[in-house]
Amino acid sequence: MRSVINFNSKWAFTKNADAVPSEINKKWDFVNLPHSWNAIDGQDGDNDFYRGTAYYAKSFSKTELPEADLYYLEIKGANSSADVYLNGKNIAHHDGGYSTWRVDMTHYLEAVNLLVIEVDNSANDRVYPQMADFTFYGGLYRDVNIICVNDSHFDLEYYGAPGIKVTPEIRGEDADVEIEVFVAKASDNAGFRFVIEDKEGNTVCETVCDETAAVLRIENVHLWQGRPDPYLYTAKAELIENGEAVDSVSARFGCRTFKIEPDNGFILNGKDYPLRGVSRHQDRWGKGNALSPSDHEEDIALIMEVGATTIRLAHYQHDQYFYDLCDENGLVIWAEIPYISKHMPSGRENTISQMKELISQNYNHASIVVWGLSNEIGIGGSDEDLLENHRILNDLCHEMDKTRLTTVAAVSMCDMNDPYLQIPDVVSYNHYFGWYGGETAMNGPWFDKFHETHPTIPIGCSEYGCEALNWHTSDPLQGDYTEEYQAYYHEELIKQFFTRKYMWATHVWNMFDFGADARNEGGENGQNHKGLVTFDRKYKKDSFYAYKAWLSDEKFVHICGKRYIDRVEDVTKVTVYSNLPEVELFCNGVSLGKKESAEHFFYFDVPNCGESVLKAVAGEFTDESLIRKVDTFNEAYRLREKGAVLNWFDIDAPEGFLSLNDKMSDVIATPQGKMIFMSLVGKLMGGGEDGKIKAAGFEVGPEMMAMMGGFTVLRLFTLMGGMMDIKFTKEELLALNAQLNTIPKN
């Protein structure tokens, strides 16, 4: 029988070798896996994290391994390309940093061995991702194992798959379950034993045959019902020779039906089951992608607490353990490959191989319902090569998996009539109206328009969100990075999205803050701060509780603004979230009245004098916070960009005249402002001979221009400058502001 030996401990590591090492240098670092070399520099900003080659080396004796016929090296995550060398011989190469892959190293083993894994996260034009808003952490960041098997064994080499494929089909009260196994080698007299066990480990049904596939019936099947009842069975298969089992594989699975309808959204086992949830990146502060099982468990626990029914696992294949946790907790999953942001004609084969790995390795997970073909790939419009790439992937998904649907995540600038949106089964959009330009009120009507224009295409929202750090204000505004604006934004989006039944799924971007080393904004560089929870998972932002109020059955009450204590106004607004129907607020023991809200958001005007203890009461649940009257605004609450050339509060803004703090749409509404804008943007973004404006290689169309109009001039030029690595001096920005100060507002 097979045995699996964990190989995580004591690897010699270096980024400084000029060639594949032939021996271990004792001056190298010694690390245990999982490990990433960008755990620090991939999270500190300036987009200067190390992207290159590094080496992991480990020596071992063959006698340290169990006696077996064959030995496979299993690598569960090496980002993003890797070569395996055993005793100086290159025995394998792999492209794609997020999937499991295995190498037969039997015939290269010697008495004493040197195993070297060369990992490379360098920029190139053939392996995805290459352009995206997250850090491409290099390293062996998941487990490495050695699998020891008999000469006759279940296949270990086909796209990292588990060697067993389970397909349940519901038939009335019962389920027919096809169990198919894949055999690398077996004798002529080999047979197979197939068993299905219930959740408690009791045998439900079994059969013995000489075929590699069998259909077993579960009578009175217990369905996988999502969060309310995520019931799982286990399928086991044994390879039998001469009456003895020589290898075995198993997989947990769930029996369920689902469909996605354009008008009714997601339907699970014949009943409406709204998919309202979050997206998740797999990194951690100070760890990068090198997560432990307890890290994954904490993430699941927080997602369960907020009440989500679905997760979009962006933008790549996640750890198998996390998919297992999703199965166990009844979360409905969108799984995707990192075909993202910018189509690379030379990357087609890599999209195909990554999709084959994603489906092959994750086919048995009950939680997964859609395969994601791409993310924001149509930002610059679609051409025939991009369309063909999508058709190939879509056909591949349906060929490999006849039980699930396909989807894409389009971006706001993508025309809703773009032909690439006609390829997958369902569609979602990434919209940031209310954060990256536009207004929060634009979100719901946009989806209504899509639904009216394409009534047969199920539509959802795959990303929406805004950033918040420990900045605070009583007058939240778009782009201020305050916790108060994030809370307001999500209140508005919740009310718009959760009342539109036709939206097949909505996914907040993001559940957690995450590493994005190219970002220098919000006062803490190197991160995207759109999370409902901080990067270190230590603080749940107020918006977390807005979702908990709508989605969770766990009764609670929460006072917002606990980090916003010092306030200057005589009467201050205090927001309370609860999933109970009525909330009463007390200030220093005096009731300020009771409020009811069908929307779970309760607003109180609170007298602000001296120091006040606030207490919210909802049924038997309470929460407390503190506010304090101050004469001047506490500057510790005001955003100060780390390394910013100019902050908004340092800008002259005479009443009735334009400034850098005005929205771009207001600037270009004036003839003089439009001339200044076109001149500057043409230089900044690059204008072609045809007069069209380009940004980061993409043509700026009407949709992008409309979004840009919602930005202040300062914020737009700061963001666009960062994206294209163009730095403005304080003098240049103040000179531009002086020009704008001479132009009356319309």
N, C-alpha and C positions, 0 to 999 in steps of 0.2 A: 504493500500500500504506500501511497505517496506520503511524504513528510515535507513540511515547510520550515525552513530554518531562517530566522530573522538575521539579517546581515547589516544591522544599523550601526553597530558600535565601532568606534575608534578607526575612522578613516583619516589618512593624511590628506591635507587640503592645501592647495596653493593656486594663486592667480598669476604667479611669476615665472613659471617654467616656460622655456622657449620651445620645448618639444615634448612629446610623450615621454614621461620619465621611465627609465629602466630600473630604478630603485627608489626607495622611499628616503627622502631627505629628512633627517630628524629635526631640522630647523623649521620645517613646515608646521602649520597649525594642525592640531588633531581635533577632529570634530565627531560628534555622533549625529546620525541622521534622525529625523529630517533636518535639512540645513539649507539656508539660502545665503549667498554672499552679498545680497542687496538688502538685508534686513534693516540696515541703518541708512546707507546712502540712497536707498530707494524710497525714502520717506521724509527727506529733509529739504526738498525743493531744488529749483534751478535746473532740473532735467539733466543732471550730471552723474547719474548712477552708473556704475561700471557695467558696460555691455561688451562682453568679450569671452575669452576662453578661460576655463579653470579646470583643474584636475583633482580628482578624488582617487586615492590609491590605498589598497589594502592587501596585505600578504596573509596567506593562510595555507595550511597543510591539508591535503586531501583526506588525511585520516581524521580531521576534525568533522568531516561530513559523514552522515549515515551511509552505510553501504547500499548502493543502488545501481541500476543499469544506466540511468541517464540523469544528468544534472542540468537544470535550467536556471539561469539568472533572471529574476523578475524585478523590473524597475517600475515603480508605480507612479513616478513623476520626475522627469529630468527636463528642466526648461532652458532652452527650447529645442535644441538639437543635441544629440549625444553620439559618441562612438565608444565602443567597448573594446578594450585591449586585454588579452589574457596571455601572460608570458611573452609580451612583445608583439603578438599577432592581433591585427584588427579583425574582430569576429562579428561585428554588427554596427549598423548605423541606424539612427532613428530621428525623424523630424516630427516635431509636435510635442509641446511641453506639458500636456495636461492629461495624458492617458497612460494606461499600463501597457508595457511591452516586455517580451521575454526573449531570451537568447539561449539556444542549446550550446553549452560550453563543454559537453562531455569529452569530446575528442581533443580538446586543447588543454585538459587538466594534466598537471604533473604532480609529483610528490609534494613539492613546495611551489606555491603559485603567487604571482603578482597580478592582481586585478586592478586595472586602471580604467576609470570612466572619465572621458573628456566631455565636458558639458559646455555649450556655447549659446549665449543669448545675444549674439551680435546682430546688428541690423542687416537685413538682406531683402531680397525681392521675391522670395519663394515660400517662406514658412510664416504662416499667420500665428499671432498678430504682429503687425509692424507699426501700426498707427492706431492709438487708442488712448482713452483717458484713464489709464491705470498703469502701474509699474509692472514691467515684465521681469519679475524677480528670477535671477539665475540660480541654479543649484539642483542638488538631489533633495527635493523638498518633501518627498513622501518616502515610504518604506522601500527598502531593497531586501529581497529574499532570495534564497536558493531553494528551488523545488526539486526534490529527489523522487524519481518515479521508476516503475518497472518498465522494461522494454515495451510491453503492451500497456498503453495508457490512453486516457482521454486527451484530446488535442490541446496543446499549450501554446501553439504558435500562430493561430489564426487571429490576428488583430487584437491580441490580449484578451480574448473572450474566455469565459469560464468553462467552456466545453459542454454546457448544457443549456438548452433553450426550452422554455416552458410557455405554452400558449393555451390559456383557458378560454373556453367558449360557453357562455351561459345558455342552458336549454331548459326553460321553465324554472322549476325549483332545483334543478341539478346543474352540474357543470361537467362538460367533457374537457379533459386536460391532456393536450398533446405534450409529451416529453420527448425531446429529440436530443441525442448526444452525438458528439463528434469524436471520432477515434483516430488517433495518429497511427496506431499499429495494433493489430490483434491477430491471434492465431485462427486457423480455420474452424476450430471447435469452440470459439468464444461465444458467450451468451451475455445477456444483460438482465439485471433485476431492477425494476422500477417500482418506487414506493412513494406514496403521498402520505404525509403526516399532518395532523392538525396542530393547532397552536401549542397544545400541551405535550406534543411528541407521540401521540397515539397514532397507530397505523390506520388510515382511512381506507386505502385500497392499494393493491400491489399486483404486479404481474412479472413473469419471467418469460423471455423470448430471445430469439436469435437475431432480431432486427434492431437497428439503432434508433427506432422511434416506436412509441406506443401511445395509445389513447386510453386514459383511465377515467372512470366516471366517479365524481363526487356527488352522492345523493344528498338532497336537502342542504345544498351548499350554503356556507356562511359567507356572505358578500363582504368585500372590502368597501366600507362606506365613508371613506375620508376621515375627518377628525372624530366624528361621533363613534366610529367603530372600525378601526383600521386592522381588520382581521387578516392574518397571514397564514398560509399553508407552507409546507416545505416539501419540495420534490427532491428525491434522492435517486441516484443511479449508480449501480455497481457493474464493473466489467469483470466477468467471471470466466476463468480458465481452469479446466480440470476440477471443477467443483469449488474453486477457491476464488475469492474476490481479490483481484490484483490492483485495482484502482477504483476510486469513487469520487463523485462530484455531487454537489447539492446546490439548490437555489430556493430562496423563499419567493413566494408569489402571492398575488391577491386575485380574487375573482370579482370582476366588476365590468359593467358596461358604461360607456359614456358617449356623448355626442355634443357637438357645438352647433347651435342654431343661430342664424342671423338676428332673429327677433328675441329669442329667449335665453341666449347665452349658454353657459355650461350646464349640462344635465348629467348627473351621476346616478346610474341604476334607475333611470326613468324619472328621477325627481330633480327639480331645480336645485342647483348647488352653486351659488354665486362664488366666483373666484375673485377674492379681494385679498391682496397680499403685498409682498415685498420682493425686491431683488436682493441678491447677496453676492458679495465678493468674498474670496476665501482667505484674505490676509489679516494679519494682526500687527499691532504696534510692537516694534522691536523683534518681530519674528518673520516678517514677510509672509510667504506662503507656507512656511514650515510649521504646520499646525499639529497639535497633539489631539488624541481622541477627546480629551476633556474640553479642548477649545471648540470642537465641533458640537459637543453636547451642550455647552453653554449657549452657543448660537441658536441651536434648535429650541432650547428652553425659552430664550428671549422671544423668538419668533412665535412660539406657541402662546406665550403670555400676551403678546399684542393682539392675538386672536386671528392671525392670518390663516387663510385656507389654502393659499398657494404661494410658491416661491419661484421666481425666475432665477435660475442658477446661471449667472452671467460671468464672463462671456466665453465660457470654455467648459470642458468636462471637469467636474468636481470630484473630490475623493469618494471612493466607493462607500466608505463608512458613512459619509453624509447622506448619500442616496439611501442607504439602509435606514438611517434615522428618519428620513422622510417617509419611507414605507411604514415604519413602526408608528409614526405619529399621525399618519393620514393626511399629509400635506401633498397637494397636487402640484406637479413639477413641470416646468418648461426647461428642457435641457438643450444646449446649443453648442456649436463649435465657434472658434474665434475668427470667423470670416467677417471682419469688422472694419468699418470706417473707409477704407480705400481699397478698391478692387485692384489686384495685381494679376495681370495676364499670365505671368509665370508661376502663379501660386495655385493654379487650378488643381493639380494633382495632390497638393497638400490638403486642400479642402475636401477632396474625395477620401483620402486616407484618414483624415481626422473624423469625418462623418462615419466611415466604416467602423472605426474604433469606438466612437461614441455609442453607436447602435449595438454593435456586437457585445460590448462590455456591459451595457445597461438594459438590454432587452427585457430582462426578467423583473425589473422594478415596477411594482404596481403603481407607484406614485407618478411615474412619467406618463404624460398624455400627449405632448407635442415635442417634435424635433425642430429646433430653430435653425434655419438655413443661414441667416446672416443678421448682422446688426448695423444699421445706419450705413449700409454699403451703397445706397443710392443717393448719398448726400450731394454728389456732383452730377446726378442724372445717370440713367442707365444707357449702356451701349450694347451692341450685339454680343460681345464677348462676356460681359457681365450677365446678360440674360441667359446665354447658353450655359454658363456655369451654374446658375440657379436651376435651370431645367434639369441638368444632369443630377444635381444634388437632390432635387425634389423626386425625380424618378428613382434614384438610388434608395431614398428613404422608404418609398412605397414598395420597392422590390424586396428590401430587407425586412420590412415590418409592415404587414398588412393591417395591423390593429391600431395604429396611431396616425395622427395628423401632422401636417407640417405648417410652419409659420415663419414669418420674418418680423423683425423690428425695424420699421422705417422711421425716418427722422422728419421733423416738421417741414424742412425745405423740400422734401420729396413730394412732387405733385401726386395727388390722390388718384390720378388717372395713369400714372406711370405703368407701363406694361409689366414690370417685374412684380407688381402687386397682384397680378392675375395668376401668378405661378403657384404659390402655396395654397393650402386649404383654408387657412385663416390668416388674418393680418392684425398686427398691432402697430401703434405709433409711439414714438418717443416725443413728448411735447413738454416744453418748459415755459409756456405762456405764463407770465407773472414772475418769472425769474430771469430768463434770458430774453428780455424784451416782451412786448405784448402785455396783456393784463390777465389776471386770474379768470375773469369772466369769459374769456375767449375759449376756454377748454371745452366745456360741455357743448356749446353751439358748433364747434368744429366737428365733433364726433356726430352730432345730429346731421350735419351736412354730408359727411362721409356715408352715414347710414342711409340717407335719402338718395345719394348719388349711386351707391352700390348696395342695394337692398339685399343682394344674395351673398355678400361677403361678410362673414362674422368679423367684427372690429373690436379691438381692445386697446388699452393703453399700457405699453410695456415699460415706459419710464416717465416719471414726473416727480419733481421735487425742487427744493431750494436749500441753500446752505445756511447753517447756523452754528455759531460758536458761542463763547461766553461773553457776548455783547448784548446790551439791553437798552430799551427805549420805551417810552409811553406813546410814541408816534412812529410805529414801524413803517418802513418804506422799502420798496423793491430794491434789492442790491445792498441792503445795510448789514447783512450777515447776522442779524440779531435773532435770538431765540423767539422773540415775540413775532417777528415777521414770518418765520418758518411756521409757527403755530397758526397764524392767520391764514397763510397760504394753504396749509393742509386742511383747515376747517372748510375753506371755500371749495377745494378740490373734492373733499369727501362728499360734501352736499351735492356737487355736480355729478360725480361718477357713480356713487353708490345708489343713486335714484334712477339710473339709466340701466334698465334690466338687459337691454340688448348688448351691452358691452360684455364680451365673453370673458375677459379677465382684466384686472388692473393691478399693476405692480409698482409700488413706490420705489423711487430711486433715492436712497438706498436704505436697507435696514441698518447698516453700520457705516460710519465714516471709513474710508479706505485710502491706501497709498496711491498717490498720483504725483510722481516726482516732478512732472512738468508744471505743476500748479504752484503759483506764488500769489496767493490771495487769501483774504479772510483773516489775515493776521497770524496764521500758522501755516507755513509753507509745506509743500510736499504731500498734501492730502486733499481729497474731495470730502467736504464736510456736509454732504446732503443726508447723512445718516440720521435715522431716528434715535440712534444710540451712538455714543462716542467710539472712537477707534479702539480704545482700551476696554470697551464694554462696561465701564464703571458708572456711566451717567446716562439715564434715559431722558432725552430732551422732552419738553412739554408735548411736542407733536406725537411722540410715542403714545401718550395717554389719550390723545384725540382718537387715534385708531382703536385703542383698547376700548374706548367708550362705545364705539360703533360695532366692533367685531367680537369682543370677548364676552363670555358668559360669567366670568369671574367678577363679582360685584366689587365696586371700589368707588372712591371719590378722590380727586386730585386737584389741588390748587396750583395754578400755573404761576410762573415767575418767582420761584423760590430763590433763584440766584440774583434777582433784581430787588434788592432791599431798599437802597437809598432812592427816594423819589422826591421831586421838587413840587409837584402839583398839590393843590389843597384837597382836591378830590381825584382819586386815581381809579382807573378801571382794573378790576381783578376778574380773571376768567377761571371758571371751575369746570372740569370735565368729570362726567360720571355716567355710568350706564343704568343708574336708577332714575326714576321719573322726576324726582323733586330734590332740590338742594337748598339748605338754609345756611347762610353765612353769618358768622359772629365776628365782631371786631371788639377786642378787649372784653369779651363776654356779653356784649350788647348785640342783639339780633338785628341784622340789616334786611331781614325779610326772607321769604321763601320764593324760589323761582322754579318754574316747570319748563322743560324743553324737550320736544320730540327729537331734536337734533343732537341731544346729549351735551350741548355747549351752553353754559350758564354764565351770564355776564352781570357783574355787580359794580355799582359806583360806591367807592369806599372813602370815607373821610380820612384824610392823611394828616395827623397831628401828633407830634412826638413819636414814640415808638408804639407800634400796634401789633398785637398778636391776632392773627386771623385763624378762624377755625371753620371748616366746612363740614356740614353734617348731611349725610344722605342715608336714611334708614339707620342701620346700626354701624355705619362706616363713617370715619372721620379722617380729616387731614388738617395739618396746621402749617402756617408760614408766618413770616415776619416782614413788616415794612417799616420804614423810618422816614420821617419828614426831614429834608435837608434844604438849605437855601440855594445851593448851586449844584448843578449836575455833576455827578461823580464821574470824572474822566476815565476811571477804570472800566466803565461800561461802554465807552466809545471805541469803535473800531479804529485801530491804527495799524495799517498794513505794515508787515514786517519788511523793511527795506523799500517801502513805497517811495516813489519820487515825490508824490503830492497826494495829500488827503483832501477829501471833499470839503472839510470844514476850514481849510486854509485858502479857499478860493473866493475871490471877490465876486459877489453876485448882486449888483445894484438892482433895486426893484424896477420892474418894467423892462429890463434888458436881459439879453441872453448871457449864459455863462456855461462853463464846462459841466455844471450841475444840472443843466436842462437836458430833456430827452432829445435824442437825435431827430425824432419826428417833428418836434417844435422848431429845431434849428433849420431843417430843410424846408419848413413851411414858409420861410422868408427867402426872398431872392438872394440877399447877400450871404445868408447862412448856407444856402444850397451851393453857392459858388465855392465857398471855403471848404465845405464838406467834400464836394466832388474832386477838388484839387488835392486835398490831403489823402482821401481814401484811394484815389488813383495811384498816388505815390506809395502808400502803405501796402495796398493789396495787389497792385500790379494791374494796369489797364492794358489790354491788348490793342492791336492796331484797329480792331473792329469796334473799339470803344467799350467793350464789355469788361466789367470789373471781376477780378479773380481774387480768391482768398485761399491760401494754402493749396494752390493748384486747382481749386474748384471755382467754377463760374458762379457768381453771386446773382441768383435769380430773384424774381419778385417776392417769393416766399421768404427768402433770407433777408431781403431788404426790409420787409414788413416787420420781421422779428428785431432787426437791428434798430428800427425806429423806437422801440420801447426802452432802449438803453440810454442812460445819460452819456454825454459825450466823453466824459472822463472814464467811465466804466468801459465803454465800448473800445476806446483806444487802448486802455490798459489790457483788456482781455485779448483783443486782436493782436496787439503788440507782443504779448506773451506767446500766443499761438505761433506767430511767425518769427519769434526771437528778435524783435525790433525794440530797442530801448529808447524811451523819450527822456530828455533831460527836464529838470524842473523849469528851467528857463524857457524851453520850447513850449511846454504846456501853459505856462503863465502868459507867454506871448500870444498863444492862441486864445486864451481866455480874455486877454485885453482886446483882441479883435472882436470877439463875441459881445463884450460889454458895450460896444458902440452900436449894436443892432437892437432896435426895439422889438419886443415880442409881438407876434401877430395878435 
